[in-house]
Structure formats: structure tokens, C-alpha cells
């Protein structure tokens, strides 16, 4: 009877040992499966994090390049605007210099004519002034026209009358209401008259050339002013678009960084959870190993 009880006890212990071994094997397989799944999940999470990091880095680089291009465009527009302003200032200075030169040349020529030919009527030059008050305020110039043909014809009539007098330097000009000094010895009156005509013609051509140059300078000034205004408008428009695009890119970048941070945090939490499960499985394995060792020692003792 005692022998039968021992056999029954041994059989039960053996069955329990087999069940424990089967349980340990199944648990070990489950732990290996969990470990493989956790390792795979960690690798996938790391790969996804790396992919997101590369994608975000590429997008950030693209945004930085676009911002750099916009800044370069702004710098180029500023440089162009500065260049046009310098051109405008230079044109204004050239106009001022040419105007002063024209005034001085006119006054000097008028003075020389009055000194050398004071016996002639130079009233047609009166009123021809280039004072600053006559300078137009707009970009177009309206210089007083020099009516030289009428004056020249009047002067030619006087000269023709003078030519009718015998060509002698000693003959006094009795018809002239003004007492004048006689001509230098050896200079015929016809030659003197021709020289005077040449001087008047040269002065008229010089005044015409000065007027044309002033017209051209004011035209250049007007073109420069229009170009500067156009560049200013373009710069304002481009600067507004640049500011708007920059703010939009900044908002998009903040959204991308926030999304990446949230996803990284979720993946970190998932990895931490898998690590906790892995540690719990390890503890169970250790506990089962301890139980198996205790059962084996108990059977040996029995």
C-alpha cells in the first residue's frame, strides 16, 4: 500500500514536472516572440525617426535656401535702388554744373560783346537770362528761345549801312548817335563786320548747343526719376511678398517641428512600454526558473 502511494506520488510529481516544463517552454517561446517583436518595433521606430529627421532636415534646408534667395533678391533690389538714386544725384549735379556753365558763358560772351562792340545795338540780348528763378520745377525744361534771326537781320542792316561808307579807318561814323573810338589802324570795316557776324553766329550756336544739352540733361533726369520710382514700387511689392512668404514658411516650419516632436515623444513612450514589458517577462522567467529549480530539488529529496 505504501509502495503504491509512493508510485502515485512519483507519477504526480513527474506529471507536474512535465506540465511545469511545458509551461516554461511555452513561456520562453512567448518571451522570445515578445523580444523579437519589441526588437522589430524598436528598429522600425528608429528607422521612422531617422527618416523623419532626414525629411525634416531636407525641408529645413529647402526653407533656408528659399529664405536666402529672398534675402539676396532684397539685397539686389536695394543695390539697384541705391544705384539709381546715385544716377539721379549725378544727373542733378551735371544739370546744375551745365546750367552754371551756360550762365557764366552767356554772361561772359555778353560782356565781351558789349565791351568790344559797344557801338552796336545789343538790345536783342536783353532778357536772355538763365537765373535760377527761370529753372523749371518739373523734369521738362522751358528755356527762353533766343530770337536770333530778327536780331541778326537788324544787325546785318546796320552792318550793310556801315559797309556803304568808304573802307577807311579814318572816316568818322557821323550817322551813329554815340561817339565811338575809331577802329584799330589797318583793319578794314568790312573785315570787322564779317568778324562781328561770325562772333554773333558763334554765340547763337553756342547758346543753341547749351539749350540742347540742358534739354538732354533734364530728359535723363526725368528718365532716372521714373526708373527710381518703378524700382521703389517693385522693391515695396517684393518686400511685402518676401515678408508674407517668410512668415508662412516660419509657421510651416513650426508645424513640422511640432509634429516631429509629438511623433518622437509617442515613439519614445512606446519604446519605454516595450522595455517595461521586456523587464516584466524577464522577471517571470527568473521566477519560473526558481520554481523549476525548487521542484527539481523537492523531487530529489522525495
PyMOL commands that set and color helices and strands:
alter all, ss='L'
color gray80, all
select helices_A, chain A and resi 2-116+123-125+132-134+148-163+189-301
alter helices_A, ss='H'
color red, helices_A
deselect
rebuild
show_as cartoon
